Amino acid sequence: MSKAMPSLTALLGLVAVAGYQNRDKISEFVKGLAGGAAVPAPAGAAPTAIPGGIGGALGGLLDQFTKNGHGDVAGSWIGTGQNAGVSGGQLSQALGPDIVTMLAKQTGMSPEDLLARLAQTLPQVVDALTPQGKIPPEPK
């Protein structure tokens, strides 16, 4: 597993849970992510840290999407132009079955629900975390 993988899975899990439990509060969640490595968890759960920081997680996300033929989709969320939409099927291909299965187990959601929530919230979260169209640097 690459160095970015734990931060990628942590980010995706948090986005899925936040989107599932607090759709109306996703901007609060994004502000928490952007403010530092420790983020307030949704629905009263304990705060969670993103290993490698947001930059590592976003870099891992872009690498994973690029490796699986969907780099243009994730790149549109990071860039300053229009965000491309993504389907649950595209997310499943881009993330791969191992990550989807692990996230489903960690969040308690079915793979289908997880992918639907990520498809709905991930473009918005990534876009908000990269307002200048660049991935923030990883902490040293």
Summary of the structure (lengths in Angstrom):
residues: 140
radius of gyration: 13.4
end to end distance: 20.3
largest distance: 36.7
contacts: 444
relative contact order: 0.20
helix: 68%
strand: 3%
